[in-house]
Amino acid sequence: MATLSAPSHRARGASHFDFKTSTSGVATKAMKNELAHLVASVQDPHTRKAFDTEMQSFFYLFTRYLAEKAESKGL
């Protein structure tokens, strides 16, 4: 008969990492699309350019966060 024991702490396999990576890819694409819509909604060209620069910086931080989260690094 099999006995129940506490689960061992195994290292996560490549498939788990791939799932997190693919999920991050979907989130990245969705965020990029939403930011593009926000930038396009700004009427004034000068303001739009400044806003676009800010959103690009935000997007960089967002992708960095997702990458570190996928690698299970401490934030």
PQR file of N, CA, C, O and H, with PARSE charges and radii, in Angstrom:
ATOM      1  N   MET A   1       0.816  -1.185   0.000 -0.4000 1.5000
ATOM      2  CA  MET A   1       0.000   0.000   0.000 -0.0000 2.0000
ATOM      3  C   MET A   1       0.857   1.244   0.000  0.5500 1.7000
ATOM      4  O   MET A   1       1.904   1.294   0.645 -0.5500 1.4000
ATOM      5  N   ALA A   2       0.419   2.221  -0.707 -0.4000 1.5000
ATOM      6  CA  ALA A   2       1.168   3.476  -0.764 -0.0000 2.0000
ATOM      7  C   ALA A   2       0.874   4.287   0.488  0.5500 1.7000
ATOM      8  O   ALA A   2      -0.237   4.266   1.017 -0.5500 1.4000
ATOM      9  H   ALA A   2      -0.432   2.181  -1.231  0.4000 1.0000
ATOM     10  N   THR A   3       1.873   4.985   0.939 -0.4000 1.5000
ATOM     11  CA  THR A   3       1.683   5.847   2.098 -0.0000 2.0000
ATOM     12  C   THR A   3       1.730   7.293   1.656  0.5500 1.7000
ATOM     13  O   THR A   3       2.407   7.638   0.688 -0.5500 1.4000
ATOM     14  H   THR A   3       2.775   5.001   0.508  0.4000 1.0000
ATOM     15  N   LEU A   4       1.022   8.116   2.356 -0.4000 1.5000
ATOM     16  CA  LEU A   4       1.033   9.540   2.053 -0.0000 2.0000
ATOM     17  C   LEU A   4       2.142  10.194   2.850  0.5500 1.7000
ATOM     18  O   LEU A   4       2.315   9.928   4.040 -0.5500 1.4000
ATOM     19  H   LEU A   4       0.472   7.836   3.143  0.4000 1.0000
ATOM     20  N   SER A   5       2.864  11.024   2.200 -0.4000 1.5000
ATOM     21  CA  SER A   5       3.925  11.744   2.894 -0.0000 2.0000
ATOM     22  C   SER A   5       3.872  13.201   2.470  0.5500 1.7000
ATOM     23  O   SER A   5       3.225  13.562   1.487 -0.5500 1.4000
ATOM     24  H   SER A   5       2.723  11.239   1.233  0.4000 1.0000
ATOM     25  N   ALA A   6       4.551  14.008   3.219 -0.4000 1.5000
ATOM     26  CA  ALA A   6       4.600  15.437   2.891 -0.0000 2.0000
ATOM     27  C   ALA A   6       5.301  15.595   1.548  0.5500 1.7000
ATOM     28  O   ALA A   6       6.286  14.908   1.276 -0.5500 1.4000
ATOM     29  H   ALA A   6       5.076  13.716   4.018  0.4000 1.0000
ATOM     30  N   PRO A   7       4.800  16.491   0.711 -0.5600 1.5000
ATOM     31  CA  PRO A   7       5.435  16.676  -0.596  0.2800 2.0000
ATOM     32  C   PRO A   7       6.853  17.203  -0.443  0.5500 1.7000
ATOM     33  O   PRO A   7       7.134  18.060   0.394 -0.5500 1.4000
ATOM     34  N   SER A   8       7.723  16.674  -1.262 -0.4000 1.5000
ATOM     35  CA  SER A   8       9.112  17.146  -1.221 -0.0000 2.0000
ATOM     36  C   SER A   8       9.210  18.476  -1.969  0.5500 1.7000
ATOM     37  O   SER A   8       8.367  18.787  -2.810 -0.5500 1.4000
ATOM     38  H   SER A   8       7.494  15.977  -1.942  0.4000 1.0000
ATOM     39  N   HIS A   9      10.209  19.229  -1.663 -0.4000 1.5000
ATOM     40  CA  HIS A   9      10.422  20.518  -2.336 -0.0000 2.0000
ATOM     41  C   HIS A   9      11.306  20.270  -3.549  0.5500 1.7000
ATOM     42  O   HIS A   9      12.534  20.295  -3.471 -0.5500 1.4000
ATOM     43  H   HIS A   9      10.893  18.976  -0.980  0.4000 1.0000
ATOM     44  N   ARG A  10      10.645  20.033  -4.657 -0.4000 1.5000
ATOM     45  CA  ARG A  10      11.366  19.779  -5.895 -0.0000 2.0000
ATOM     46  C   ARG A  10      11.660  21.094  -6.593  0.5500 1.7000
ATOM     47  O   ARG A  10      10.967  22.093  -6.400 -0.5500 1.4000
ATOM     48  H   ARG A  10       9.648  20.013  -4.720  0.4000 1.0000
ATOM     49  N   ALA A  11      12.684  21.069  -7.394 -0.4000 1.5000
ATOM     50  CA  ALA A  11      12.965  22.227  -8.245 -0.0000 2.0000
ATOM     51  C   ALA A  11      11.906  22.264  -9.333  0.5500 1.7000
ATOM     52  O   ALA A  11      11.481  21.221  -9.829 -0.5500 1.4000
ATOM     53  H   ALA A  11      13.246  20.257  -7.551  0.4000 1.0000
ATOM     54  N   ARG A  12      11.490  23.436  -9.692 -0.4000 1.5000
ATOM     55  CA  ARG A  12      10.479  23.559 -10.739 -0.0000 2.0000
ATOM     56  C   ARG A  12      11.077  23.191 -12.078  0.5500 1.7000
ATOM     57  O   ARG A  12      12.209  23.555 -12.395 -0.5500 1.4000
ATOM     58  H   ARG A  12      11.835  24.283  -9.289  0.4000 1.0000
ATOM     59  N   GLY A  13      10.310  22.474 -12.844 -0.4000 1.5000
ATOM     60  CA  GLY A  13      10.778  21.998 -14.137 -0.0000 2.0000
ATOM     61  C   GLY A  13      10.700  23.067 -15.207  0.5500 1.7000
ATOM     62  O   GLY A  13      10.178  24.161 -14.992 -0.5500 1.4000
ATOM     63  H   GLY A  13       9.390  22.178 -12.586  0.4000 1.0000
ATOM     64  N   ALA A  14      11.229  22.722 -16.351 -0.4000 1.5000
ATOM     65  CA  ALA A  14      11.261  23.653 -17.473 -0.0000 2.0000
ATOM     66  C   ALA A  14       9.863  24.003 -17.958  0.5500 1.7000
ATOM     67  O   ALA A  14       9.627  25.124 -18.409 -0.5500 1.4000
ATOM     68  H   ALA A  14      11.653  21.833 -16.525  0.4000 1.0000
ATOM     69  N   SER A  15       8.934  23.055 -17.869 -0.4000 1.5000
ATOM     70  CA  SER A  15       7.580  23.333 -18.356 -0.0000 2.0000
ATOM     71  C   SER A  15       6.910  24.418 -17.511  0.5500 1.7000
ATOM     72  O   SER A  15       6.160  25.237 -18.041 -0.5500 1.4000
ATOM     73  H   SER A  15       9.126  22.144 -17.502  0.4000 1.0000
ATOM     74  N   HIS A  16       7.173  24.430 -16.215 -0.4000 1.5000
ATOM     75  CA  HIS A  16       6.615  25.473 -15.342 -0.0000 2.0000
ATOM     76  C   HIS A  16       7.193  26.828 -15.726  0.5500 1.7000
ATOM     77  O   HIS A  16       6.470  27.822 -15.796 -0.5500 1.4000
ATOM     78  H   HIS A  16       7.783  23.764 -15.784  0.4000 1.0000
ATOM     79  N   PHE A  17       8.488  26.864 -15.974 -0.4000 1.5000
ATOM     80  CA  PHE A  17       9.142  28.105 -16.383 -0.0000 2.0000
ATOM     81  C   PHE A  17       8.606  28.568 -17.739  0.5500 1.7000
ATOM     82  O   PHE A  17       8.366  29.759 -17.934 -0.5500 1.4000
ATOM     83  H   PHE A  17       9.075  26.057 -15.917  0.4000 1.0000
ATOM     84  N   ASP A  18       8.420  27.641 -18.669 -0.4000 1.5000
ATOM     85  CA  ASP A  18       7.892  27.988 -19.988 -0.0000 2.0000
ATOM     86  C   ASP A  18       6.481  28.555 -19.887  0.5500 1.7000
ATOM     87  O   ASP A  18       6.136  29.491 -20.607 -0.5500 1.4000
ATOM     88  H   ASP A  18       8.616  26.673 -18.510  0.4000 1.0000
ATOM     89  N   PHE A  19       5.662  27.993 -18.996 -0.4000 1.5000
ATOM     90  CA  PHE A  19       4.308  28.508 -18.812 -0.0000 2.0000
ATOM     91  C   PHE A  19       4.354  29.939 -18.304  0.5500 1.7000
ATOM     92  O   PHE A  19       3.633  30.802 -18.803 -0.5500 1.4000
ATOM     93  H   PHE A  19       5.943  27.232 -18.410  0.4000 1.0000
ATOM     94  N   LYS A  20       5.202  30.193 -17.309 -0.4000 1.5000
ATOM     95  CA  LYS A  20       5.310  31.552 -16.786 -0.0000 2.0000
ATOM     96  C   LYS A  20       5.825  32.502 -17.856  0.5500 1.7000
ATOM     97  O   LYS A  20       5.359  33.638 -17.957 -0.5500 1.4000
ATOM     98  H   LYS A  20       5.788  29.492 -16.903  0.4000 1.0000
ATOM     99  N   THR A  21       6.774  32.050 -18.649 -0.4000 1.5000
ATOM    100  CA  THR A  21       7.330  32.886 -19.703 -0.0000 2.0000
ATOM    101  C   THR A  21       6.268  33.198 -20.764  0.5500 1.7000
ATOM    102  O   THR A  21       6.159  34.337 -21.217 -0.5500 1.4000
ATOM    103  H   THR A  21       7.152  31.128 -18.567  0.4000 1.0000
ATOM    104  N   SER A  22       5.493  32.192 -21.156 -0.4000 1.5000
ATOM    105  CA  SER A  22       4.471  32.438 -22.174 -0.0000 2.0000
ATOM    106  C   SER A  22       3.370  33.334 -21.622  0.5500 1.7000
ATOM    107  O   SER A  22       2.835  34.174 -22.345 -0.5500 1.4000
ATOM    108  H   SER A  22       5.581  31.267 -20.787  0.4000 1.0000
ATOM    109  N   THR A  23       3.027  33.162 -20.347 -0.4000 1.5000
ATOM    110  CA  THR A  23       2.032  34.031 -19.725 -0.0000 2.0000
ATOM    111  C   THR A  23       2.541  35.464 -19.681  0.5500 1.7000
ATOM    112  O   THR A  23       1.787  36.408 -19.918 -0.5500 1.4000
ATOM    113  H   THR A  23       3.461  32.480 -19.760  0.4000 1.0000
ATOM    114  N   SER A  24       3.817  35.619 -19.377 -0.4000 1.5000
ATOM    115  CA  SER A  24       4.414  36.953 -19.368 -0.0000 2.0000
ATOM    116  C   SER A  24       4.400  37.568 -20.755  0.5500 1.7000
ATOM    117  O   SER A  24       4.214  38.776 -20.901 -0.5500 1.4000
ATOM    118  H   SER A  24       4.429  34.852 -19.184  0.4000 1.0000
ATOM    119  N   GLY A  25       4.597  36.741 -21.776 -0.4000 1.5000
ATOM    120  CA  GLY A  25       4.562  37.232 -23.146 -0.0000 2.0000
ATOM    121  C   GLY A  25       3.192  37.779 -23.524  0.5500 1.7000
ATOM    122  O   GLY A  25       3.090  38.801 -24.204 -0.5500 1.4000
ATOM    123  H   GLY A  25       4.749  35.759 -21.658  0.4000 1.0000
ATOM    124  N   VAL A  26       2.150  37.102 -23.086 -0.4000 1.5000
ATOM    125  CA  VAL A  26       0.792  37.565 -23.354 -0.0000 2.0000
ATOM    126  C   VAL A  26       0.538  38.879 -22.621  0.5500 1.7000
ATOM    127  O   VAL A  26      -0.030  39.813 -23.186 -0.5500 1.4000
ATOM    128  H   VAL A  26       2.232  36.272 -22.534  0.4000 1.0000
ATOM    129  N   ALA A  27       0.962  38.944 -21.363 -0.4000 1.5000
ATOM    130  CA  ALA A  27       0.784  40.167 -20.572 -0.0000 2.0000
ATOM    131  C   ALA A  27       1.559  41.334 -21.191  0.5500 1.7000
ATOM    132  O   ALA A  27       1.072  42.465 -21.222 -0.5500 1.4000
ATOM    133  H   ALA A  27       1.423  38.185 -20.905  0.4000 1.0000
ATOM    134  N   THR A  28       2.755  41.053 -21.676 -0.4000 1.5000
ATOM    135  CA  THR A  28       3.582  42.091 -22.302 -0.0000 2.0000
ATOM    136  C   THR A  28       2.895  42.652 -23.544  0.5500 1.7000
ATOM    137  O   THR A  28       2.826  43.866 -23.733 -0.5500 1.4000
ATOM    138  H   THR A  28       3.150  40.135 -21.650  0.4000 1.0000
ATOM    139  N   LYS A  29       2.393  41.759 -24.379 -0.4000 1.5000
ATOM    140  CA  LYS A  29       1.733  42.206 -25.610 -0.0000 2.0000
ATOM    141  C   LYS A  29       0.475  43.009 -25.298  0.5500 1.7000
ATOM    142  O   LYS A  29       0.221  44.038 -25.924 -0.5500 1.4000
ATOM    143  H   LYS A  29       2.449  40.773 -24.225  0.4000 1.0000
ATOM    144  N   ALA A  30      -0.308  42.544 -24.335 -0.4000 1.5000
ATOM    145  CA  ALA A  30      -1.529  43.254 -23.952 -0.0000 2.0000
ATOM    146  C   ALA A  30      -1.205  44.642 -23.410  0.5500 1.7000
ATOM    147  O   ALA A  30      -1.877  45.618 -23.744 -0.5500 1.4000
ATOM    148  H   ALA A  30      -0.102  41.708 -23.827  0.4000 1.0000
ATOM    149  N   MET A  31      -0.176  44.725 -22.576 -0.4000 1.5000
ATOM    150  CA  MET A  31       0.205  46.020 -22.012 -0.0000 2.0000
ATOM    151  C   MET A  31       0.685  46.959 -23.115  0.5500 1.7000
ATOM    152  O   MET A  31       0.328  48.137 -23.124 -0.5500 1.4000
ATOM    153  H   MET A  31       0.370  43.932 -22.304  0.4000 1.0000
ATOM    154  N   LYS A  32       1.484  46.452 -24.037 -0.4000 1.5000
ATOM    155  CA  LYS A  32       1.989  47.276 -25.139 -0.0000 2.0000
ATOM    156  C   LYS A  32       0.826  47.840 -25.959  0.5500 1.7000
ATOM    157  O   LYS A  32       0.838  49.013 -26.333 -0.5500 1.4000
ATOM    158  H   LYS A  32       1.774  45.496 -24.031  0.4000 1.0000
ATOM    159  N   ASN A  33      -0.174  47.003 -26.235 -0.4000 1.5000
ATOM    160  CA  ASN A  33      -1.341  47.458 -27.001 -0.0000 2.0000
ATOM    161  C   ASN A  33      -2.122  48.527 -26.252  0.5500 1.7000
ATOM    162  O   ASN A  33      -2.526  49.530 -26.841 -0.5500 1.4000
ATOM    163  H   ASN A  33      -0.183  46.051 -25.931  0.4000 1.0000
ATOM    164  N   GLU A  34      -2.335  48.323 -24.968 -0.4000 1.5000
ATOM    165  CA  GLU A  34      -3.081  49.307 -24.169 -0.0000 2.0000
ATOM    166  C   GLU A  34      -2.329  50.628 -24.071  0.5500 1.7000
ATOM    167  O   GLU A  34      -2.936  51.697 -24.140 -0.5500 1.4000
ATOM    168  H   GLU A  34      -2.007  47.509 -24.489  0.4000 1.0000
ATOM    169  N   LEU A  35      -1.022  50.560 -23.912 -0.4000 1.5000
ATOM    170  CA  LEU A  35      -0.235  51.798 -23.851 -0.0000 2.0000
ATOM    171  C   LEU A  35      -0.281  52.534 -25.182  0.5500 1.7000
ATOM    172  O   LEU A  35      -0.327  53.764 -25.207 -0.5500 1.4000
ATOM    173  H   LEU A  35      -0.528  49.692 -23.856  0.4000 1.0000
ATOM    174  N   ALA A  36      -0.268  51.801 -26.282 -0.4000 1.5000
ATOM    175  CA  ALA A  36      -0.358  52.427 -27.603 -0.0000 2.0000
ATOM    176  C   ALA A  36      -1.699  53.142 -27.762  0.5500 1.7000
ATOM    177  O   ALA A  36      -1.760  54.230 -28.333 -0.5500 1.4000
ATOM    178  H   ALA A  36      -0.230  50.802 -26.261  0.4000 1.0000
ATOM    179  N   HIS A  37      -2.775  52.531 -27.255 -0.4000 1.5000
ATOM    180  CA  HIS A  37      -4.097  53.175 -27.310 -0.0000 2.0000
ATOM    181  C   HIS A  37      -4.115  54.445 -26.466  0.5500 1.7000
ATOM    182  O   HIS A  37      -4.679  55.459 -26.876 -0.5500 1.4000
ATOM    183  H   HIS A  37      -2.726  51.646 -26.791  0.4000 1.0000
ATOM    184  N   LEU A  38      -3.504  54.388 -25.302 -0.4000 1.5000
ATOM    185  CA  LEU A  38      -3.446  55.579 -24.447 -0.0000 2.0000
ATOM    186  C   LEU A  38      -2.677  56.712 -25.124  0.5500 1.7000
ATOM    187  O   LEU A  38      -3.121  57.860 -25.122 -0.5500 1.4000
ATOM    188  H   LEU A  38      -3.046  53.564 -24.969  0.4000 1.0000
ATOM    189  N   VAL A  39      -1.537  56.384 -25.693 -0.4000 1.5000
ATOM    190  CA  VAL A  39      -0.718  57.401 -26.368 -0.0000 2.0000
ATOM    191  C   VAL A  39      -1.485  57.998 -27.542  0.5500 1.7000
ATOM    192  O   VAL A  39      -1.443  59.209 -27.760 -0.5500 1.4000
ATOM    193  H   VAL A  39      -1.177  55.451 -25.695  0.4000 1.0000
ATOM    194  N   ALA A  40      -2.180  57.162 -28.294 -0.4000 1.5000
ATOM    195  CA  ALA A  40      -2.937  57.642 -29.456 -0.0000 2.0000
ATOM    196  C   ALA A  40      -4.097  58.550 -29.052  0.5500 1.7000
ATOM    197  O   ALA A  40      -4.571  59.345 -29.863 -0.5500 1.4000
ATOM    198  H   ALA A  40      -2.214  56.178 -28.117  0.4000 1.0000
ATOM    199  N   SER A  41      -4.550  58.437 -27.817 -0.4000 1.5000
ATOM    200  CA  SER A  41      -5.678  59.259 -27.371 -0.0000 2.0000
ATOM    201  C   SER A  41      -5.290  60.698 -27.026  0.5500 1.7000
ATOM    202  O   SER A  41      -6.160  61.549 -26.845 -0.5500 1.4000
ATOM    203  H   SER A  41      -4.164  57.791 -27.159  0.4000 1.0000
ATOM    204  N   VAL A  42      -4.003  60.967 -26.936 -0.4000 1.5000
ATOM    205  CA  VAL A  42      -3.540  62.325 -26.615 -0.0000 2.0000
ATOM    206  C   VAL A  42      -3.605  63.169 -27.890  0.5500 1.7000
ATOM    207  O   VAL A  42      -3.060  62.783 -28.924 -0.5500 1.4000
ATOM    208  H   VAL A  42      -3.296  60.275 -27.082  0.4000 1.0000
ATOM    209  N   GLN A  43      -4.266  64.308 -27.808 -0.4000 1.5000
ATOM    210  CA  GLN A  43      -4.497  65.143 -28.989 -0.0000 2.0000
ATOM    211  C   GLN A  43      -3.290  65.999 -29.386  0.5500 1.7000
ATOM    212  O   GLN A  43      -2.921  66.042 -30.560 -0.5500 1.4000
ATOM    213  H   GLN A  43      -4.708  64.621 -26.968  0.4000 1.0000
ATOM    214  N   ASP A  44      -2.685  66.666 -28.432 -0.4000 1.5000
ATOM    215  CA  ASP A  44      -1.582  67.587 -28.711 -0.0000 2.0000
ATOM    216  C   ASP A  44      -0.311  66.813 -29.063  0.5500 1.7000
ATOM    217  O   ASP A  44       0.124  65.967 -28.280 -0.5500 1.4000
ATOM    218  H   ASP A  44      -2.984  66.631 -27.478  0.4000 1.0000
ATOM    219  N   PRO A  45       0.298  67.085 -30.231 -0.5600 1.5000
ATOM    220  CA  PRO A  45       1.491  66.335 -30.655  0.2800 2.0000
ATOM    221  C   PRO A  45       2.670  66.442 -29.678  0.5500 1.7000
ATOM    222  O   PRO A  45       3.368  65.456 -29.439 -0.5500 1.4000
ATOM    223  N   HIS A  46       2.890  67.622 -29.122 -0.4000 1.5000
ATOM    224  CA  HIS A  46       4.006  67.796 -28.183 -0.0000 2.0000
ATOM    225  C   HIS A  46       3.753  66.990 -26.907  0.5500 1.7000
ATOM    226  O   HIS A  46       4.648  66.313 -26.402 -0.5500 1.4000
ATOM    227  H   HIS A  46       2.324  68.423 -29.316  0.4000 1.0000
ATOM    228  N   THR A  47       2.545  67.070 -26.402 -0.4000 1.5000
ATOM    229  CA  THR A  47       2.173  66.311 -25.200 -0.0000 2.0000
ATOM    230  C   THR A  47       2.206  64.820 -25.480  0.5500 1.7000
ATOM    231  O   THR A  47       2.638  64.038 -24.633 -0.5500 1.4000
ATOM    232  H   THR A  47       1.818  67.620 -26.811  0.4000 1.0000
ATOM    233  N   ARG A  48       1.748  64.412 -26.678 -0.4000 1.5000
ATOM    234  CA  ARG A  48       1.758  62.995 -27.046 -0.0000 2.0000
ATOM    235  C   ARG A  48       3.180  62.447 -27.048  0.5500 1.7000
ATOM    236  O   ARG A  48       3.419  61.334 -26.579 -0.5500 1.4000
ATOM    237  H   ARG A  48       1.397  65.046 -27.366  0.4000 1.0000
ATOM    238  N   LYS A  49       4.122  63.223 -27.572 -0.4000 1.5000
ATOM    239  CA  LYS A  49       5.512  62.755 -27.618 -0.0000 2.0000
ATOM    240  C   LYS A  49       6.065  62.565 -26.207  0.5500 1.7000
ATOM    241  O   LYS A  49       6.723  61.562 -25.930 -0.5500 1.4000
ATOM    242  H   LYS A  49       3.928  64.127 -27.953  0.4000 1.0000
ATOM    243  N   ALA A  50       5.803  63.518 -25.316 -0.4000 1.5000
ATOM    244  CA  ALA A  50       6.268  63.409 -23.932 -0.0000 2.0000
ATOM    245  C   ALA A  50       5.594  62.229 -23.223  0.5500 1.7000
ATOM    246  O   ALA A  50       6.241  61.486 -22.485 -0.5500 1.4000
ATOM    247  H   ALA A  50       5.269  64.333 -25.541  0.4000 1.0000
ATOM    248  N   PHE A  51       4.303  62.068 -23.453 -0.4000 1.5000
ATOM    249  CA  PHE A  51       3.559  60.974 -22.841 -0.0000 2.0000
ATOM    250  C   PHE A  51       4.059  59.632 -23.358  0.5500 1.7000
ATOM    251  O   PHE A  51       4.177  58.676 -22.591 -0.5500 1.4000
ATOM    252  H   PHE A  51       3.777  62.672 -24.053  0.4000 1.0000
ATOM    253  N   ASP A  52       4.352  59.554 -24.645 -0.4000 1.5000
ATOM    254  CA  ASP A  52       4.877  58.325 -25.235 -0.0000 2.0000
ATOM    255  C   ASP A  52       6.207  57.947 -24.586  0.5500 1.7000
ATOM    256  O   ASP A  52       6.450  56.775 -24.299 -0.5500 1.4000
ATOM    257  H   ASP A  52       4.256  60.331 -25.268  0.4000 1.0000
ATOM    258  N   THR A  53       7.054  58.923 -24.360 -0.4000 1.5000
ATOM    259  CA  THR A  53       8.342  58.668 -23.705 -0.0000 2.0000
ATOM    260  C   THR A  53       8.128  58.100 -22.303  0.5500 1.7000
ATOM    261  O   THR A  53       8.801  57.149 -21.906 -0.5500 1.4000
ATOM    262  H   THR A  53       6.857  59.875 -24.593  0.4000 1.0000
ATOM    263  N   GLU A  54       7.202  58.679 -21.564 -0.4000 1.5000
ATOM    264  CA  GLU A  54       6.892  58.183 -20.214 -0.0000 2.0000
ATOM    265  C   GLU A  54       6.343  56.757 -20.261  0.5500 1.7000
ATOM    266  O   GLU A  54       6.698  55.929 -19.423 -0.5500 1.4000
ATOM    267  H   GLU A  54       6.656  59.452 -21.887  0.4000 1.0000
ATOM    268  N   MET A  55       5.489  56.472 -21.228 -0.4000 1.5000
ATOM    269  CA  MET A  55       4.905  55.139 -21.328 -0.0000 2.0000
ATOM    270  C   MET A  55       5.944  54.105 -21.754  0.5500 1.7000
ATOM    271  O   MET A  55       5.871  52.949 -21.337 -0.5500 1.4000
ATOM    272  H   MET A  55       5.201  57.145 -21.909  0.4000 1.0000
ATOM    273  N   GLN A  56       6.905  54.508 -22.576 -0.4000 1.5000
ATOM    274  CA  GLN A  56       7.994  53.597 -22.932 -0.0000 2.0000
ATOM    275  C   GLN A  56       8.832  53.250 -21.708  0.5500 1.7000
ATOM    276  O   GLN A  56       9.254  52.105 -21.545 -0.5500 1.4000
ATOM    277  H   GLN A  56       6.964  55.447 -22.914  0.4000 1.0000
ATOM    278  N   SER A  57       9.072  54.232 -20.854 -0.4000 1.5000
ATOM    279  CA  SER A  57       9.817  53.980 -19.616 -0.0000 2.0000
ATOM    280  C   SER A  57       9.028  53.043 -18.701  0.5500 1.7000
ATOM    281  O   SER A  57       9.587  52.122 -18.107 -0.5500 1.4000
ATOM    282  H   SER A  57       8.730  55.162 -20.987  0.4000 1.0000
ATOM    283  N   PHE A  58       7.730  53.291 -18.598 -0.4000 1.5000
ATOM    284  CA  PHE A  58       6.885  52.412 -17.793 -0.0000 2.0000
ATOM    285  C   PHE A  58       6.914  50.994 -18.348  0.5500 1.7000
ATOM    286  O   PHE A  58       7.025  50.031 -17.590 -0.5500 1.4000
ATOM    287  H   PHE A  58       7.276  54.040 -19.081  0.4000 1.0000
ATOM    288  N   PHE A  59       6.813  50.864 -19.666 -0.4000 1.5000
ATOM    289  CA  PHE A  59       6.800  49.544 -20.293 -0.0000 2.0000
ATOM    290  C   PHE A  59       8.102  48.797 -20.021  0.5500 1.7000
ATOM    291  O   PHE A  59       8.089  47.587 -19.799 -0.5500 1.4000
ATOM    292  H   PHE A  59       6.722  51.647 -20.282  0.4000 1.0000
ATOM    293  N   TYR A  60       9.216  49.506 -20.037 -0.4000 1.5000
ATOM    294  CA  TYR A  60      10.511  48.890 -19.710 -0.0000 2.0000
ATOM    295  C   TYR A  60      10.483  48.328 -18.287  0.5500 1.7000
ATOM    296  O   TYR A  60      10.901  47.192 -18.061 -0.5500 1.4000
ATOM    297  H   TYR A  60       9.227  50.490 -20.217  0.4000 1.0000
ATOM    298  N   LEU A  61       9.995  49.112 -17.333 -0.4000 1.5000
ATOM    299  CA  LEU A  61       9.916  48.644 -15.951 -0.0000 2.0000
ATOM    300  C   LEU A  61       8.949  47.460 -15.816  0.5500 1.7000
ATOM    301  O   LEU A  61       9.210  46.517 -15.068 -0.5500 1.4000
ATOM    302  H   LEU A  61       9.655  50.034 -17.516  0.4000 1.0000
ATOM    303  N   PHE A  62       7.846  47.522 -16.541 -0.4000 1.5000
ATOM    304  CA  PHE A  62       6.865  46.435 -16.505 -0.0000 2.0000
ATOM    305  C   PHE A  62       7.468  45.131 -17.016  0.5500 1.7000
ATOM    306  O   PHE A  62       7.291  44.086 -16.390 -0.5500 1.4000
ATOM    307  H   PHE A  62       7.634  48.288 -17.149  0.4000 1.0000
ATOM    308  N   THR A  63       8.174  45.175 -18.137 -0.4000 1.5000
ATOM    309  CA  THR A  63       8.778  43.958 -18.689 -0.0000 2.0000
ATOM    310  C   THR A  63       9.899  43.449 -17.781  0.5500 1.7000
ATOM    311  O   THR A  63      10.094  42.240 -17.650 -0.5500 1.4000
ATOM    312  H   THR A  63       8.318  46.024 -18.645  0.4000 1.0000
ATOM    313  N   ARG A  64      10.618  44.351 -17.171 -0.4000 1.5000
ATOM    314  CA  ARG A  64      11.666  43.940 -16.217 -0.0000 2.0000
ATOM    315  C   ARG A  64      11.032  43.228 -15.017  0.5500 1.7000
ATOM    316  O   ARG A  64      11.534  42.200 -14.562 -0.5500 1.4000
ATOM    317  H   ARG A  64      10.461  45.332 -17.278  0.4000 1.0000
ATOM    318  N   TYR A  65       9.934  43.780 -14.513 -0.4000 1.5000
ATOM    319  CA  TYR A  65       9.213  43.146 -13.406 -0.0000 2.0000
ATOM    320  C   TYR A  65       8.754  41.742 -13.786  0.5500 1.7000
ATOM    321  O   TYR A  65       8.945  40.800 -13.016 -0.5500 1.4000
ATOM    322  H   TYR A  65       9.527  44.615 -14.883  0.4000 1.0000
ATOM    323  N   LEU A  66       8.155  41.593 -14.955 -0.4000 1.5000
ATOM    324  CA  LEU A  66       7.681  40.283 -15.376 -0.0000 2.0000
ATOM    325  C   LEU A  66       8.819  39.286 -15.540  0.5500 1.7000
ATOM    326  O   LEU A  66       8.683  38.115 -15.183 -0.5500 1.4000
ATOM    327  H   LEU A  66       7.999  42.358 -15.580  0.4000 1.0000
ATOM    328  N   ALA A  67       9.940  39.751 -16.080 -0.4000 1.5000
ATOM    329  CA  ALA A  67      11.093  38.853 -16.265 -0.0000 2.0000
ATOM    330  C   ALA A  67      11.628  38.380 -14.922  0.5500 1.7000
ATOM    331  O   ALA A  67      11.931  37.198 -14.757 -0.5500 1.4000
ATOM    332  H   ALA A  67      10.050  40.701 -16.369  0.4000 1.0000
ATOM    333  N   GLU A  68      11.746  39.282 -13.969 -0.4000 1.5000
ATOM    334  CA  GLU A  68      12.259  38.896 -12.666 -0.0000 2.0000
ATOM    335  C   GLU A  68      11.260  38.025 -11.906  0.5500 1.7000
ATOM    336  O   GLU A  68      11.651  37.127 -11.160 -0.5500 1.4000
ATOM    337  H   GLU A  68      11.500  40.242 -14.103  0.4000 1.0000
ATOM    338  N   LYS A  69       9.993  38.292 -12.098 -0.4000 1.5000
ATOM    339  CA  LYS A  69       8.962  37.482 -11.458 -0.0000 2.0000
ATOM    340  C   LYS A  69       8.988  36.061 -12.036  0.5500 1.7000
ATOM    341  O   LYS A  69       8.841  35.089 -11.295 -0.5500 1.4000
ATOM    342  H   LYS A  69       9.675  39.022 -12.704  0.4000 1.0000
ATOM    343  N   ALA A  70       9.172  35.942 -13.339 -0.4000 1.5000
ATOM    344  CA  ALA A  70       9.217  34.630 -13.997 -0.0000 2.0000
ATOM    345  C   ALA A  70      10.419  33.817 -13.525  0.5500 1.7000
ATOM    346  O   ALA A  70      10.354  32.589 -13.466 -0.5500 1.4000
ATOM    347  H   ALA A  70       9.291  36.732 -13.940  0.4000 1.0000
ATOM    348  N   GLU A  71      11.500  34.488 -13.195 -0.4000 1.5000
ATOM    349  CA  GLU A  71      12.698  33.800 -12.710 -0.0000 2.0000
ATOM    350  C   GLU A  71      12.652  33.583 -11.201  0.5500 1.7000
ATOM    351  O   GLU A  71      13.579  33.018 -10.620 -0.5500 1.4000
ATOM    352  H   GLU A  71      11.552  35.485 -13.243  0.4000 1.0000
ATOM    353  N   SER A  72      11.581  34.029 -10.577 -0.4000 1.5000
ATOM    354  CA  SER A  72      11.377  33.911  -9.124 -0.0000 2.0000
ATOM    355  C   SER A  72      12.453  34.623  -8.322  0.5500 1.7000
ATOM    356  O   SER A  72      12.823  34.171  -7.238 -0.5500 1.4000
ATOM    357  H   SER A  72      10.828  34.488 -11.049  0.4000 1.0000
ATOM    358  N   LYS A  73      12.946  35.711  -8.838 -0.4000 1.5000
ATOM    359  CA  LYS A  73      13.914  36.529  -8.105 -0.0000 2.0000
ATOM    360  C   LYS A  73      13.165  37.386  -7.102  0.5500 1.7000
ATOM    361  O   LYS A  73      11.993  37.708  -7.295 -0.5500 1.4000
ATOM    362  H   LYS A  73      12.646  36.077  -9.719  0.4000 1.0000
ATOM    363  N   GLY A  74      13.841  37.746  -6.045 -0.4000 1.5000
ATOM    364  CA  GLY A  74      13.261  38.678  -5.096 -0.0000 2.0000
ATOM    365  C   GLY A  74      13.199  40.048  -5.728  0.5500 1.7000
ATOM    366  O   GLY A  74      14.143  40.467  -6.398 -0.5500 1.4000
ATOM    367  H   GLY A  74      14.793  37.485  -5.888  0.4000 1.0000
ATOM    368  N   LEU A  75      12.120  40.737  -5.527 -0.4000 1.5000
ATOM    369  CA  LEU A  75      11.970  42.049  -6.161 -0.0000 2.0000
ATOM    370  C   LEU A  75      12.527  43.138  -5.284  0.5500 1.7000
ATOM    371  O   LEU A  75      12.487  44.310  -5.656 -0.5500 1.4000
ATOM    372  H   LEU A  75      11.354  40.397  -4.983  0.4000 1.0000
TER
END
